[in-house]
Amino acid sequence: MPKQYTPEFKSRATDCALERLDQYKSVYVDNADMAPQLNFCKETLRRWVVQAQIDAGERSGPTSREPAEISTLKAKVKGLEEGNDILKASAIYFARELDPRGH
C-alpha cells in the first residue's frame, strides 16, 4: 500500500525540488539526487514536480483538478442516461396502454 504524505509535505518537497531544478539537467536527475535525502521514492517526487509544472502552465497535460471534474461529469452523465432509459421504458409502456389495437 502506498504511503500517504500530507499536502504540506508534498508542497515543501515539490517547492524544494523546483528551486533546485536549474542546477540539474532534468527533473529526473534532480529527483534522483533529492529523494533519498527525504527518504522516499524518486518517482514519487518526479510525479509531484511534473504535476506542479503542469498546474503552473509550464508543461502540457491534465491539471490536478481535471481528473476530479471528469469523474463528476461521468457520474452526472450516467445518472442522466439512467433517467433517459426510465423515461423511454415508461413511454413505451404507456404507448401500449393507449393503443386501441392492443386490447
Secondary structure, DSSP 8 states (H G I E B T S, - for coil): ------HHHHHHHHHHHHHHGGGSSSHHHHHHHHHHHHTS-HHHHHHHHHHHHHHTTSS-S--SHHHHHHHHHHHHHHHHHHHHHHHHHHHHHHHHHH-GGG-
